[in-house]
Amino acid sequence: MVETVQTADPGAAVKKSRIYIVDDHAMFREGLRQLIEHESDLVVCGDAPNAEEALAGIRATQPDVAVVDISLAGTSGLNLIKDLKAEFAELPVLVVSMHDESLYAERALRSGAMGYVMKHEPAKTVKAAIRRVLGGDLYLSEKMSAGILNRLMRGEPQQPKSAIEILSDRELEVFRLLGQGKSSRQIAEDLNLTVATINSFRNRIKEKLQLKNSTELLLHAAQWVGEGTGNVS
């Protein structure tokens, strides 16, 4: 749905593409709204702090693109992207996040996103990314694009750059929350899962990362978050 705004010239109208923002930080949503609404061809049609409100809002507003963060209360942005693509197959999704592009960008694309940009990028980069996915094209940083293209051209299978990359999306989410000091019960409440399910994820993570016990798991997770790779955005 494209919003048409009448200008001072009766014969001219500006068609504005409608953007829906999903981010659990109110200050970031407001900052991104101000950035977008300074553009003559873009307008924010709604925003939400979590997946549940986002799905309802997107159903109601029918935006032209959704801008989604990776870290959301209750579920991850990756799960929201999968839900959006299942219900709104033609809706372009752009991820804007603090999470390391090298770890999350390909996960986001596999989930159905059309682009990934990190929050520390300049405002012009974020705006360029929005317009790129609105036009039906993928957006990644030059470094990330070059890495994927080179691998495809050489016919090389994707090789994990680190042990963390072998974790599934849900395992990575649990690992990140453990690194933030949350207990299995707290994580279960955050993700709307049972404690038994979270403990099962913990055991699979320990096995995949070849960690001996829960102490090693918690130390490894805390170190990873402390290095900035898994910081909440």
N, C-alpha and C positions, 0 to 999 in steps of 0.2 A: 504494500500500500504506500503510495507516494503522496505526500501532503503538498498541496499547491497553496502558496502564499501570494496574495495579491500585493503588488508594489505600488509606488506612487504613480507610475505610468500604467493607466488602465489597460493598455495593450500588452503589458509584460507581466508575466507571473513566474515566480521562482518555484521550481519543483524541489521539494526537500525530501531526502531519503530519511526514513524513520529508524532510529536506533534505540534498542532496549539494552539497558546495562544491568548486569548481575554481578554483584560484588558484596562481600560481607562487611566492608568498611564504608560507613556513611560518608566520611570525608573524601574518600577516593571517588565514590559515585558522584558527589556534588562537584568535585574538581573536574571529572571527565565530562559531566553535563555542561559545565561552563565552557570547557574547551570546544566541545562539539557545537554548542549553540552560538558560538562566535562565527561559525561557518555559514555562508549563505545557502549552501545546498544540503545541510544536515540539520536534523532536529532530534531531540530525545523524546520518545513517546512514552517512556516509563522506565522504572528501575525496581530492583528487588535485592534483598540481602541473602536469599537462599533459594534452593531449587523449587520448593513447593510454590512459593509466591511467584517465582519467575515463570513457571509453567502456566499458572493462572493468568498472569499479566500478559504473557505473550499470546495466549489464546484470545484475550480481550482486545489487544491493541494491534495484532498482526503486523509486527515491524518488518523492515526490509533487511535488518541484520541484528544479530544478538552479540553483544560483547560480554564475555564470560570469564570469570576468574577461576583458577584451579581450586583454591581453598574456599569451601563454603560450609556453613554449619549444616549438619545432618547428612550431607553427602558431598562427594567431590564434584568439581566442575566437569571432570571427565564423564562421570555418570550422567550429569545433566545434559551434556552434549549428546550422548547416546540417546537419551529420552527425547531430546529435541529433534534429532534426525529421524527417529521413529515416527514422531507425530507430525513434524513439519519438514518433510524431506528436502524442500527447496530453500529453506531458510539458511542463509550463510551465517556461520558462527566464527567469530574472531576471539581467540584467547588473549587476554592482557593480564599478565601475572608477574610476580616477583620471582617465581620458581625458575630454576635454571633451564634455559631453552634446550640445552644439549640433552637433558634427561626427559623433559616433558613434551617437547614440540612434536616428536613423532608419535608419542602416545595420543596427543590431542588430535593429530591428523587421522590416526587410525580410528579414533572415536567418532570422527565426522567433522571436525573443525576445518576451516579453510585457511586459517592463518594463526600465527603465534607471534606476539611481540611482548618484550619484557617492560615492566613499568618504569624502569630507569631510562628508557629511551626518550629522546626529545619529543615534544608535542607534535612536531611535524611528521615524525615517523609513525606515531599512533594514528594520525589523521590519514596518512598515506596508506596505512594498512587497512583502515576502515574502507577507504575508497577502492582499494584493490579487491577486497572480498566482495564488495557491492557489485563490482564489475564482473564477478564470476571467476576471478583468478586467485591462486594461492598466494599467501604472503608469509615469507620467512626471512630471517636476516641473511645477508649475503654469505656469511660463513656457513650457516646451517644449510642453505640451499646448495652451496658448492659441495659440501660433504655428501649430501644425499645424491646429487647428480653424478659425482665422481664414482660413488659406489655402484650406482645403477649402470653407468656406462661400462664399468669394468666387470659387471656381472657378479659382483661380490655379495655374498650373503651378509645380512646385518650382523655384526659382531658387537656384543656388549662392550662398552668402554670401561665399565666398572661392574662389580658384582651386584650393585643395587639395580642395575638395569634388567636383571633377570626376574625381578619381582613383578607380579601382576599388578594391575592398577590398584586393586583393593589392598593387596599386601603392602604396596608402597604407601598407601594412605595410612594404614595401621602403623607401619614403621615410622612415618613422620610424626604421628600423634604420640607414639611411645617416646620419641626423641624430645618431645615438648614436655615430658614428665607426666603424661596422663596414664592413669591406671587402666586395666582392662575394663573395669566397670564404667569408667568415664568414657572410654572410647566406644563401648557398646551403646551408651546413651547418646553420644554424638552421632553415631552412624545408624541408630535404630536397629541394632543387631543384638543377639544374646551374648552374654559373657563367654559361654562355651564356644560360640563361633569365633569370637576375637581370640580366645586361647588357641583355637585351631589354626588361625592365621599366624599367630606368634610361633607356633611349632613349625609351620611350613617355612616361615622366614628364617628361623634358626637353621633349619636343614639346608635351605638354598644358600645361605651365607656361610655355612659351615661354622656356626657358632656353638659352643659347647653347652651353654646354659643361659638362663634368663638374665643373669648378671651381665654376661658378655653382650647379650642382645640389647639391653638397656644402655650400656656404655657405648656400644657401636652406634645406636640410634641417636643418642645425645651428642656424640661427636659429629655425626653427619649433619644434624640440625645446627650445631654450633659453628660448623664451617660455612653455613649460609645456604647450602644446597637445598635443604628441606625446610627453611624458615617459612612460617606462615606468612602469606602475602596480605 
